Amino acid sequence: MALWRVLGLGLGGTLGRRSCCSKPPLPPDFVEALRAVVGGPNVSTAMAVREQHGHDESMHTCAPPDAVVWPQAVGQVQELAALCHRHHVPMVPFGTGTGVEGGVNAVKGGVCFDLSRMDAITELSLEDFSVSVEPGVTHKALNSHLRGTGLWFPVDPGADASLCGMAATGASGTNAVRYGTMRPNVLNLRVVLPDGRLLHTAGPGRQPRKRAAGYDLTSLFVGSEGTLGFLTRATLRLHPLPEAAAATTATFPSVRAAVACTVHVLQAAVPVARIELLDEAMAGACGRFSGLELPAAATLLLELHGSRHGLAEQRRQAGPSGGPARPCLRPAPGQAGAGGGGHLHRGARRGAGQAGAAAGGAGPGGAGHPAPHQGRAGPAQPHEPRQGALRGGSGTPESGQGWPRCRNALPAPPNPPSPPLWVRDPHP
């Protein structure tokens, strides 16, 4: 969305009175002034380039800008912004064009600032668990750079979006269950305001974890959709890379039962990193598209992150006879459910003895598997997240003795999909 919508900065007063369908031409010699700032090869008025920058992945009709510029330094962004501000020309920030909101559509024309060539990772602090990136650095590029450090950036919107663009749109993703969205993971922003001034939302070179004093300007610019300024650098919070990850799917007789299971899993402090819900129509569509024998039923996709020691301990508890533990979900005895239980279809094991029946629950730094809860009567038992709220009885999963079964569970498919619908490598 163009920066001309910002009131009080000299851009909205002039352009706001025009019809939303009108596109005033650029001032005379304005393109030459742009070339004087960034050089001739970094300015384009070709229709193909303009149309490429006039839309994203949304359903909105293409609205191309009048010119596209590729600044390569923050100083150039400031000069270009000041130039457009003086001539009342709309400005549109552009990252990778993977958004779905139509924010890059230049409905008033103007100049598109393609920031993809500012792609430096300027600072990496392993001790502070932080990294500073320019707007051209994408999610996959950052995690590839972090390979071998034991850290990663977990916010994953699905597309290989630019990190500053993710901050501008307040992106999230499937990992938000455990790691949060972009807002709590952005520590500082360097912003070029529409008139060319430079602003550090948390102070130059600072990355505070607490924001108790003054205005929280960082949160103001996160999710601003490009209406308040150009995000030319973002300082992000990094997280320790999990030692192991296990992914699985579970089906339920209804969406209500799947939602009830999700609530119980979170209340039991199970270290779940991702939970995705598919209804019957979506599960059937995914199965047909991917060629998987996935039943057309309410389905949960789950991924758990934990340590190898915790998952290995869970395996020993699930299979005391020494046999391999099957990656399955077990209900907690005596816990109340809502609308029936669920049945595990497929799991994935990574590392030493990952994934097993939920005999041990979640412990400090460990991992316990979620259990689709039965819909039987009886008062719910209090959760014991540190002693294993999701444990079953005695015996082994193979023998079936001591392990409560889901009475209303859906039957498993004859040939479970291999591999699962999605399994994420914990080492991106």
C-alpha positions as CSV (number, residue, x, y, z in Angstrom):
1,M,0.0,0.0,0.0
2,A,1.5,3.3,-1.0
3,L,3.0,5.7,1.4
4,W,0.9,8.6,0.2
5,R,-1.9,7.4,2.5
6,V,0.1,8.7,5.5
7,L,-1.4,12.0,6.7
8,G,0.6,14.8,8.2
9,L,3.7,14.0,6.2
10,G,2.8,16.0,3.1
11,L,1.7,13.1,1.0
12,G,-2.0,12.6,1.8
13,G,-3.0,16.2,1.6
14,T,-2.4,16.5,-2.1
15,L,-3.2,13.1,-3.4
16,G,-6.1,12.2,-1.1
17,R,-8.5,14.6,-2.9
18,R,-8.0,12.9,-6.3
19,S,-10.2,10.0,-7.5
20,C,-8.8,6.6,-6.6
21,C,-8.9,5.7,-10.3
22,S,-6.8,8.7,-11.5
23,K,-3.1,8.3,-11.9
24,P,-1.3,11.6,-12.3
25,P,1.8,11.5,-14.5
26,L,5.2,11.9,-13.1
27,P,6.7,15.4,-13.1
28,P,8.9,16.3,-16.0
29,D,12.5,15.1,-15.7
30,F,11.5,13.1,-12.6
31,V,12.8,9.8,-14.0
32,E,16.2,11.5,-14.7
33,A,16.3,12.6,-11.2
34,L,15.8,9.1,-10.0
35,R,18.6,7.9,-12.3
36,A,20.9,10.5,-10.8
37,V,20.4,9.0,-7.3
38,V,20.7,5.2,-8.1
39,G,22.2,5.1,-11.6
40,G,20.5,4.4,-14.9
41,P,20.6,0.5,-14.7
42,N,18.7,0.7,-11.4
43,V,15.6,2.6,-12.8
44,S,13.1,1.0,-15.2
45,T,9.9,2.3,-16.8
46,A,9.4,-0.8,-19.0
47,M,5.8,-2.0,-19.0
48,A,6.8,-5.7,-18.3
49,V,8.9,-4.6,-15.2
50,R,6.1,-2.3,-14.0
51,E,3.5,-5.0,-14.3
52,Q,5.7,-7.5,-12.4
53,H,5.8,-5.0,-9.5
54,G,2.2,-4.1,-9.7
55,H,0.7,-7.2,-8.0
56,D,1.5,-9.9,-5.5
57,E,0.0,-13.3,-4.9
58,S,-3.4,-11.8,-4.0
59,M,-6.6,-11.8,-6.2
60,H,-6.4,-8.0,-6.7
61,T,-6.0,-6.7,-10.3
62,C,-2.5,-5.6,-11.3
63,A,-1.9,-1.9,-10.7
64,P,1.6,-1.1,-12.1
65,P,3.7,1.9,-10.8
66,D,5.0,4.5,-13.2
67,A,8.6,3.6,-12.4
68,V,10.6,1.0,-10.5
69,V,13.9,1.7,-8.7
70,W,16.4,-0.6,-7.0
71,P,18.2,1.2,-4.2
72,Q,21.3,-0.6,-2.8
73,A,22.0,1.4,0.3
74,V,19.9,3.1,3.0
75,G,21.3,6.5,1.9
76,Q,19.8,6.0,-1.5
77,V,16.5,5.1,0.0
78,Q,16.5,8.3,1.9
79,E,17.4,10.4,-1.1
80,L,14.7,8.7,-3.2
81,A,12.1,9.1,-0.5
82,A,12.9,12.8,0.0
83,L,12.7,13.3,-3.8
84,C,9.3,11.7,-4.1
85,H,8.1,13.6,-1.0
86,R,9.1,17.0,-2.5
87,H,7.2,16.2,-5.7
88,H,4.2,14.5,-4.0
89,V,4.8,11.3,-5.8
90,P,3.4,8.1,-4.3
91,M,5.9,5.5,-3.0
92,V,5.3,1.8,-2.8
93,P,7.8,-0.6,-1.0
94,F,8.4,-3.9,-2.6
95,G,10.1,-7.0,-1.2
96,T,9.6,-10.3,-2.9
97,G,6.0,-10.0,-4.0
98,T,4.7,-13.0,-2.0
99,G,2.1,-11.1,0.0
100,V,-1.6,-11.9,-0.3
101,E,-3.0,-8.5,0.8
102,G,-2.4,-6.5,-2.4
103,G,-0.2,-4.1,-0.5
104,V,2.2,-3.6,-3.5
105,N,-0.5,-2.6,-6.0
106,A,0.2,1.0,-7.0
107,V,-3.3,2.2,-7.3
108,K,-2.1,5.8,-7.6
109,G,0.9,5.0,-9.8
110,G,4.1,6.5,-8.5
111,V,7.5,4.9,-7.8
112,C,8.0,1.3,-6.6
113,F,11.0,0.8,-4.4
114,D,12.3,-2.7,-5.0
115,L,14.5,-3.4,-1.9
116,S,15.6,-6.9,-2.9
117,R,19.1,-5.9,-3.8
118,M,19.8,-4.8,-0.2
119,D,20.4,-8.4,0.9
120,A,23.2,-8.2,3.5
121,I,23.1,-9.9,6.9
122,T,24.8,-7.0,8.7
123,E,25.2,-8.4,12.3
124,L,24.9,-11.8,13.9
125,S,25.2,-12.2,17.7
126,L,25.1,-15.8,18.9
127,E,25.4,-14.7,22.5
128,D,22.4,-12.4,22.3
129,F,20.4,-14.7,20.1
130,S,19.8,-11.9,17.5
131,V,20.6,-11.0,13.9
132,S,20.2,-7.9,11.8
133,V,19.1,-8.2,8.2
134,E,18.4,-5.9,5.3
135,P,15.1,-6.1,3.4
136,G,16.4,-8.4,0.6
137,V,17.2,-11.3,3.0
138,T,14.6,-14.0,2.8
139,H,13.5,-16.5,5.4
140,K,15.3,-19.4,3.7
141,A,18.4,-17.4,3.1
142,L,18.7,-16.5,6.8
143,N,18.3,-20.0,8.0
144,S,20.8,-21.3,5.5
145,H,23.3,-18.7,6.8
146,L,22.6,-19.9,10.4
147,R,23.3,-23.5,9.5
148,G,25.9,-24.9,12.0
149,T,25.3,-22.2,14.6
150,G,22.6,-24.1,16.6
151,L,20.1,-21.2,16.1
152,W,17.3,-20.6,13.6
153,F,14.5,-18.2,12.9
154,P,11.3,-20.1,13.2
155,V,8.6,-17.8,11.8
156,D,7.7,-19.4,8.5
157,P,4.8,-18.0,6.5
158,G,5.1,-20.7,3.9
159,A,6.5,-18.7,1.0
160,D,10.2,-17.6,0.9
161,A,9.3,-14.1,1.9
162,S,11.7,-11.3,2.7
163,L,12.1,-10.8,6.5
164,C,11.5,-7.1,6.4
165,G,8.4,-7.7,4.3
166,M,7.3,-10.3,6.9
167,A,7.7,-7.6,9.6
168,A,5.8,-5.1,7.5
169,T,2.9,-7.4,7.1
170,G,3.0,-8.9,10.6
171,A,3.4,-12.4,9.2
172,S,3.0,-15.6,11.2
173,G,3.0,-19.2,10.2
174,T,2.5,-22.7,11.5
175,N,5.3,-22.3,14.1
176,A,3.4,-19.5,15.9
177,V,2.0,-22.1,18.4
178,R,5.4,-22.3,20.1
179,Y,7.5,-19.4,18.8
180,G,5.0,-16.7,18.2
181,T,4.4,-14.4,15.2
182,M,6.7,-11.7,13.8
183,R,5.7,-9.1,16.3
184,P,7.4,-10.6,19.4
185,N,10.4,-11.7,17.3
186,V,11.3,-8.2,16.0
187,L,13.6,-6.4,18.4
188,N,14.5,-3.2,16.4
189,L,13.8,-1.7,13.1
190,R,15.6,0.9,11.0
191,V,13.0,2.8,9.1
192,V,13.2,5.5,6.4
193,L,10.2,7.8,6.8
194,P,8.4,9.2,3.8
195,D,10.2,12.5,4.0
196,G,13.6,10.7,4.0
197,R,14.4,10.9,7.7
198,L,15.9,7.9,9.4
199,L,14.4,6.3,12.5
200,H,15.6,3.5,14.8
201,T,12.5,2.3,16.6
202,A,14.4,1.0,19.6
203,G,17.5,3.2,19.3
204,P,20.6,2.8,17.1
205,G,22.3,-0.6,17.7
206,R,19.9,-1.6,20.5
207,Q,18.0,-4.8,20.9
208,P,16.0,-4.6,24.1
209,R,14.0,-7.6,25.3
210,K,11.9,-5.4,27.6
211,R,10.1,-2.3,26.4
212,A,8.7,-0.7,29.5
213,A,9.8,2.9,28.9
214,G,8.4,5.1,26.2
215,Y,6.4,4.3,23.1
216,D,6.8,0.9,21.6
217,L,7.6,2.1,18.1
218,T,8.8,-1.3,16.9
219,S,5.3,-2.8,17.4
220,L,3.8,0.3,15.6
221,F,5.8,-0.4,12.4
222,V,5.3,-4.2,12.5
223,G,2.2,-4.8,10.5
224,S,2.0,-1.3,9.2
225,E,1.8,-2.7,5.6
226,G,4.2,-0.2,4.2
227,T,2.1,2.9,5.1
228,L,4.5,4.4,7.6
229,G,7.9,4.0,6.1
230,F,10.5,1.7,4.4
231,L,11.9,-1.0,6.7
232,T,15.5,-1.0,5.7
233,R,16.9,-3.3,8.5
234,A,15.3,-5.5,11.0
235,T,16.9,-7.0,14.2
236,L,15.3,-10.3,14.9
237,R,15.2,-12.7,17.8
238,L,16.7,-16.1,17.1
239,H,15.8,-19.4,18.9
240,P,17.8,-22.5,19.7
241,L,17.5,-25.2,17.0
242,P,15.6,-28.2,18.5
243,E,17.5,-31.4,18.6
244,A,14.7,-33.5,17.3
245,A,11.3,-33.1,15.7
246,A,8.4,-35.5,15.2
247,A,5.5,-34.9,13.0
248,T,2.2,-36.8,12.8
249,T,-1.4,-36.6,11.8
250,A,-4.6,-37.5,13.7
251,T,-8.1,-37.7,12.4
252,F,-11.3,-37.1,14.4
253,P,-15.0,-37.7,13.8
254,S,-15.8,-34.0,13.9
255,V,-14.1,-30.6,13.9
256,R,-15.4,-30.0,17.4
257,A,-13.5,-33.1,18.6
258,A,-10.3,-32.0,16.9
259,V,-10.6,-28.5,18.5
260,A,-11.2,-30.1,22.0
261,C,-8.1,-32.3,21.5
262,T,-6.0,-29.2,20.7
263,V,-7.2,-27.4,23.8
264,H,-6.3,-30.4,26.0
265,V,-2.9,-30.8,24.3
266,L,-2.0,-27.1,25.0
267,Q,-3.3,-27.4,28.6
268,A,-1.1,-30.4,29.2
269,A,2.0,-28.3,28.3
270,V,3.0,-30.6,25.5
271,P,5.9,-29.0,23.6
272,V,4.0,-28.7,20.3
273,A,5.5,-26.4,17.7
274,R,2.8,-26.7,15.0
275,I,-0.9,-27.5,15.0
276,E,-2.9,-27.2,11.8
277,L,-6.5,-28.1,11.5
278,L,-8.1,-29.4,8.3
279,D,-11.8,-30.0,7.9
280,E,-13.3,-32.8,5.9
281,A,-13.3,-30.9,2.6
282,M,-9.7,-29.6,2.9
283,A,-8.3,-33.0,4.1
284,G,-9.9,-34.7,1.1
285,A,-8.5,-32.0,-1.3
286,C,-5.0,-32.3,0.2
287,G,-5.1,-36.1,-0.1
288,R,-6.1,-35.9,-3.8
289,F,-3.6,-33.2,-4.6
290,S,-0.6,-35.0,-2.9
291,G,-1.6,-38.5,-3.9
292,L,-2.0,-39.6,-0.2
293,E,-4.5,-41.9,1.2
294,L,-5.6,-39.3,3.7
295,P,-9.2,-39.9,4.9
296,A,-11.7,-37.1,4.3
297,A,-12.2,-36.3,8.0
298,A,-11.3,-33.6,10.4
299,T,-7.5,-33.8,10.7
300,L,-4.9,-32.3,12.9
301,L,-1.3,-32.0,11.7
302,L,1.1,-31.8,14.6
303,E,4.8,-31.3,15.0
304,L,6.7,-31.6,18.3
305,H,10.1,-30.2,19.1
306,G,12.3,-31.4,21.9
307,S,15.6,-32.9,22.9
308,R,16.8,-36.3,21.8
309,H,17.1,-37.4,25.5
310,G,13.5,-36.5,26.2
311,L,12.3,-38.4,23.1
312,A,14.5,-41.4,23.9
313,E,13.2,-41.5,27.4
314,Q,9.7,-41.4,26.1
315,R,10.5,-44.3,23.8
316,R,11.8,-46.4,26.7
317,Q,8.6,-45.7,28.7
318,A,6.4,-46.6,25.8
319,G,8.3,-49.8,25.1
320,P,9.8,-51.3,28.2
321,S,10.5,-54.6,26.5
322,G,13.1,-53.0,24.4
323,G,11.0,-53.1,21.2
324,P,10.6,-50.0,19.0
325,A,7.9,-47.6,20.1
326,R,5.3,-46.8,17.5
327,P,4.6,-43.2,16.8
328,C,1.0,-43.1,18.1
329,L,-1.2,-40.9,20.2
330,R,-2.8,-42.2,23.4
331,P,-5.6,-40.6,25.5
332,A,-5.0,-39.7,29.1
333,P,-7.1,-42.0,31.4
334,G,-9.9,-40.2,33.1
335,Q,-9.7,-37.0,31.2
336,A,-12.9,-35.6,29.8
337,G,-13.3,-35.1,26.1
338,A,-15.7,-33.3,23.9
339,G,-17.3,-35.2,21.1
340,G,-15.1,-38.3,20.8
341,G,-11.5,-39.1,20.4
342,G,-9.0,-39.5,17.5
343,H,-6.9,-42.0,15.8
344,L,-3.3,-41.6,14.8
345,H,-2.5,-42.4,11.1
346,R,1.1,-41.7,10.6
347,G,4.1,-40.5,12.5
348,A,7.7,-39.6,11.7
349,R,10.7,-40.4,13.8
350,R,14.0,-38.4,13.6
351,G,17.1,-38.9,15.7
352,A,17.4,-41.5,18.4
353,G,14.1,-43.0,19.4
354,Q,11.9,-40.0,18.6
355,A,8.2,-40.2,18.6
356,G,6.4,-42.8,20.7
357,A,3.3,-43.4,22.6
358,A,2.5,-40.7,25.1
359,A,3.5,-42.6,28.2
360,G,5.7,-39.9,29.7
361,G,4.2,-36.6,28.9
362,A,6.1,-33.4,28.8
363,G,9.0,-32.7,31.2
364,P,11.5,-30.0,31.5
365,G,13.2,-29.8,28.1
366,G,11.6,-33.0,27.0
367,A,8.7,-33.9,24.8
368,G,5.4,-35.7,25.4
369,H,3.1,-36.6,22.6
370,P,-0.5,-35.2,22.5
371,A,-3.4,-37.5,23.1
372,P,-6.7,-37.3,21.4
373,H,-9.1,-37.4,24.4
374,Q,-12.0,-39.7,24.6
375,G,-15.5,-38.5,24.8
376,R,-16.4,-40.6,27.8
377,A,-18.1,-39.3,30.9
378,G,-16.3,-38.5,34.2
379,P,-14.5,-35.6,35.7
380,A,-11.3,-34.4,34.2
381,Q,-8.2,-35.2,36.1
382,P,-5.8,-32.4,37.0
383,H,-2.9,-32.0,34.6
384,E,0.6,-33.0,35.7
385,P,2.7,-31.5,32.9
386,R,6.0,-32.3,34.7
387,Q,5.1,-35.9,35.7
388,G,3.4,-36.8,32.4
389,A,-0.2,-35.8,32.2
390,L,-0.6,-37.8,29.0
391,R,0.6,-41.1,30.2
392,G,-1.2,-44.4,29.8
393,G,-1.3,-47.6,31.9
394,S,1.2,-50.4,32.1
395,G,2.1,-52.7,29.3
396,T,3.4,-52.0,25.8
397,P,1.7,-50.4,22.9
398,E,2.2,-53.6,20.9
399,S,0.3,-55.8,23.4
400,G,-2.4,-53.2,23.9
401,Q,-2.6,-54.1,27.6
402,G,-3.1,-51.1,29.9
403,W,-3.4,-48.7,27.1
404,P,-6.9,-47.0,26.8
405,R,-8.2,-47.0,23.3
406,C,-10.3,-44.3,21.6
407,R,-13.7,-45.8,21.4
408,N,-15.0,-43.3,18.8
409,A,-11.8,-43.2,16.8
410,L,-11.9,-43.4,13.1
411,P,-10.4,-46.5,11.5
412,A,-6.9,-46.1,10.2
413,P,-6.4,-46.2,6.4
414,P,-5.2,-49.5,5.0
415,N,-2.0,-48.1,3.8
416,P,-0.8,-45.1,5.8
417,P,0.9,-42.4,3.7
418,S,4.6,-42.6,3.5
419,P,6.1,-40.1,4.2
420,P,3.5,-38.2,6.2
421,L,1.6,-35.3,4.8
422,W,4.5,-33.0,5.9
423,V,7.5,-33.6,7.9
424,R,9.9,-30.7,8.7
425,D,13.6,-31.2,9.0
426,P,14.6,-29.5,12.3
427,H,17.8,-28.4,10.7
428,P,16.8,-26.0,8.0
